[in-house]
Amino acid sequence: MAWTLAAGVALAAATAHAQAQDNWPSRPIRLVVPFAAGGSLDVVARTMAQRLGQALGVSVVVDNRGGANGIIGTDMVAKAAPDGYTMLMNTGSFTANGVLYKKLPYRPMEDFVPVTQIARSYGLVMAVNPDVPARTVKDFIALAKAHPESMNFSSSGEGNITHLAGALFNHLAGTHIQHVAYRGSGQAFQAVIARQITMNFVSTSGGLPAIQAGQLRALAITSTLRAPVLPEVPTFNEVGMPGMSKIQGWYGLWLPAGTPKAIVDRVQREVARFLPDPEVRKRFEDMGLITMGTTPQAFQGFLEQDIQDQRELMKLANVAQQ
């Protein structure tokens, strides 16, 4: 009798679980962005939320939870119910934090299921505030060596790709430009625009409007080819610093570990379906991004490789594990 009752309870639970998957989504979805509003990740996330919401037939609400270099918002998703109603959109800080910090409140590769790599950028743009007299990377290096006490660079947080870019630049150029960490990419490059900071490595998507408006001056870009949206900006390869091409930017989507495969696959299919849409592609291209829409398996492989790349970058940039 006890066995029959237990079996009945298990069957009922399994049936309810299956019905929940079949009915998904039946209420709004939260898309957590672990950085402050206004940065490139936030802009991409809002485009994704709009189109994914249309595809799924429910509201997808962006929830900015900045702080601790993206750890706070990321941890929130790691501890969320694996029911498909809480998603994470993040950048290379997802893998970088796993390498930079000895202890995290979550396990990057175990507590999440990768859904898809949404886009990658043409790299990061080295941009200075308009008061900086340097017009080339060579001139900037000379200026930094002559006045090291007055030069600084901003980043989106300790260990973030924008921090690694600045640290790697210091290593390759032989400069000692001071690092100042902010809570997000928007704050980091706004500080450059406000003349509070000398230089920043900003994504093409986040920095393009300010560069075009003359609020930032672009000196070089980390991609191996010039970006179509900034054709006049040379690559670091062209200016004699090919090592900077190791710095690349990307955007991805995750769900909490344990989320049913049917939901993961549904989200990936919908994203892969609308990313090639001409309107979406044009919007991303205007931000200097290349749309992707990879499978969960391909994204998993990319993340594993990126962890290895981040370890190498931190070693080259002399960034110690914390």
N, C-alpha and C positions, 0 to 999 in steps of 0.2 A: 504493500500500500504506500509506504514511504517513498519507495523507488518510483512508483507511478506518479505520485504527487510531485516529486522533484523533476521528473521528466516533463510533466505538464508545465511546470513553472519555467523550465528551460526553453520549452517549445514556444511558450507565450512570449518570453523575452526575445527569442530569435525572430519571431513573427513581428513583434513591435519594432525591432531594429531594422528589419527588412522594409517595413512600411515607412519608417522614417526616411530611409534612403530613397524609396520610391517617391515620397512626397517632397523631397528636397529639390529646390529651396521653397519654403513656405512662409518665410519671414525675412526681414532685412539682414544683410550680411555686413559685417564690419571688416574693413580693410585697414589694418594697422600699418602706419608708416612710422618707424622708430626715430624720426628726426623732426625738427621743428618745421612748421609750414613755411613755404616760400622758396625752398630749394628745388633742385632739378628732380629729385626723387618724388617730391610732393606734386610737381606738375605732371609727371608721367603717371603717378598713381591716380590723379583725378581724371585723367583721360581714360585710364583703365577702368575706373569705377563706373564711369558713365556708360561705356560700351559693354562692360560685363553685366551691368544691371539691365541694360536693354536686352541682352542675349538671354539672361536667366529669368527675366520677368519680375524681378524684385529690386528694391533699392540696395545699392552697395555704397556704404557710407565710409568715407576716409576718416580715420581716427589718428591724428598726430600725437604720438607719445614719445617725445624727444627726451634725451638725457643719457648720460653715461655712455656716450659714443654708440648709441643705438641699442644698448643692452636692455634698458628698461622696457621698451616697446617689444623687443624680440622675446624677452622672457614672458611677457604677458601672453603672447601667442603660444609659446611653448606650454604654458599651463592652462590654456583654454580647452574647453571640451572639443574633442575631435569629431564634431558633427557637421563641419562644413560652413559654419556661420561666423568663424573668425579666421581671417587670412592675414598673411604677412607679405608686405612688399619691401624689399631691401636691396642693398647694393653690395659691392665687394666687402663692406664692413662686416657682413655676415661671416665670411670665411676669415677675414683679417682678425676679428676679435677672438676667434677660436685659436689662432696662432699667437696673438699678442698676450692674452691673459692666461695665467696658469689656472685660475679658478673662475668659472662662469656659473651663474645660477641655472644654466641649461647646457645641454650637449648639442652643439650645432648639427652634427651629422646623425644623431640618434633621435632627437626630440622633435624633428620636423620631417615632413615628406616633401621633397621638391616637386613642384607642379610644372613650371616652365621658365626658361630664360626668356624674358620679354624683349629685351633689346640690349644692344651694346653701343658704346659711343665711339667716336673717332679718336678717343683719348682725352687727355686733360690739356687745357690751355694754360700756359704760364702767362698770367696777366698782372700788370702793375697799375698803381694809381696814376692818374694823369700828371701829377706833380713830379714823378720820377723822371729825371732827364734821359735815362737810357732808352734808346730806340731799338737796340738789338740785344741778344743774349750776351754777346761778347762785352758790350758796354756795361750791361747790368752786373756781370761778374766783376769787372774792374771796379765798378762803383761799390759793390759789396765788400771787396777786399780793402778798399780805401777807407770806407766808413762802416765797419762791422757793427759798431755800437748803435747805429741808427737804422739798421735794416731788420725787418721781421717778415714772417709769412704766416698766414692764417690757415687753419684747417677745420674740417668738420668734426674733429675729435681725435684723441690720442689713438694712433694705430690705424686711423682711417686712411683710405687710399690717397686723399689729399695731403695727409701728414707724411705718408711714405714718399710721395712725389717730392715734397720739399726736402725731406731728409736725404733722399737719393741725389737730388740736385746738389745739396751741400757737399755730399761725398764726392761726386764726380767733378764738381767745379772747384773744390778746395775752399769753399766759403764757410762762414759760420753765422748764417742768417738765423735769428732767433725764432722759435716756433711759438705761436699763440693759438690755443685750441678754443673752438666755439661749439655750440650745441647743434649746429646744422650747417649745410653748405650755404643756405641763404644768408645767415648771419655772417659767415666767414667771408664771403665776397662783398657783402654790403659794407663791412668794415674797411675793405680796400677802397671802395667807392667813396666812403666818408673820409679818406685820407688818414685813418687811424692805423692802417696796416700798409706795408710797402707792397707786398706781393701775395698772390694766391694761385694755386692750381685749381682751376674751376672747370667743370664739365662743359662741353660745347652747348648742351641743352640749357644749363643754368646760366652761363655767362654770356651767351650770344647777344641778347637784347642790350646789355650794358656795354658790350664791346662795340656793337653797331652804333650805339648812341654816343660813343666817345667817353663814357664814364670809366671804362677800363681800357688799357692798351695791351693788346696781345703781342707777345714776343715770339712764342713758338708753341707747337703742339706736339704731344707725345706719340701720335699715330705715325705709322711708317709712310703714309701717304697724306697729302694735304686734304683737309676737310672741304667738301664742296661748299659748305656754308661760310667758310673762312678761307677762300682760295689764296688770299694774299699773305697768310700767316705761314711761315716756313715750319717744317718739321724739325725736331731736334737732330735727326739724322743729317739734315742739310747744314745745320750750324755746328756740326762736329761733336755732338753728344749722343751717339746712337744708343747708349745704355738707358736713356730715358724712355725708349720705346717699350720698356717692360711695364710701364704704367698704362693701364687700360681701365675703362669704366664699363660697368654692365648693371642690369636691373633684372631681378627675379621675383618669382611668386612661390610662396610656401603655404602649406597647411600643417596643423599639428599632427604629430605622429599618431597613428591609429585611425586617422580619417579613412573611411571606407574607400576602397580603390575606385568604385563606381563614381564617387563624387570627385575624386582627384582627376580621373579621366575625363569626366564631363567638363570640369573647369578648363582643363588643358585644351580640349577640343574646341570649346567656345572661343578661347583666346586665340588659338591658331586659326580659327575661322574669320575673326574680325581684324586681326593684325594686317593681313594683306589688303584690306579695304583701302582704296586710293586716298580717301579722306584721312584715315588714320596714318597711313604711311607718309603722306605729305606733312601731317602735323609733327610726326616724329622726325622726319628728315629736316624740317625747318628748325628743329632743336639740335640737329647734328647727331641723330641717332639712327641706327640700322635695326629694323624690326627683326625678331627671331621667331618665337613661338615654338621652341623645341619640345620634344617629348620629355616626360618625367625621367626616363632612363638616360637620355642624352644630357639633361640638366644635372643629374646625379654624377655622371662622369665628368662633366665640366667642373663641378664643385670640388671633386676629389683632386683634379689637376690644379685648380686654383689655390687650394690649400698648400700644395707643394710650391707653387709660384710665390705665394705670400711669404712662405718661410725664406725663400731665396731673397726676395725683396728686402725683408727685414734685416737679413744678414748683410746684404750689400749696403743698406742705408744705416747700418749700425744702430738699429732700434732694438733695445733689450726687451725680453719678455718680462711682463709685470705680474 
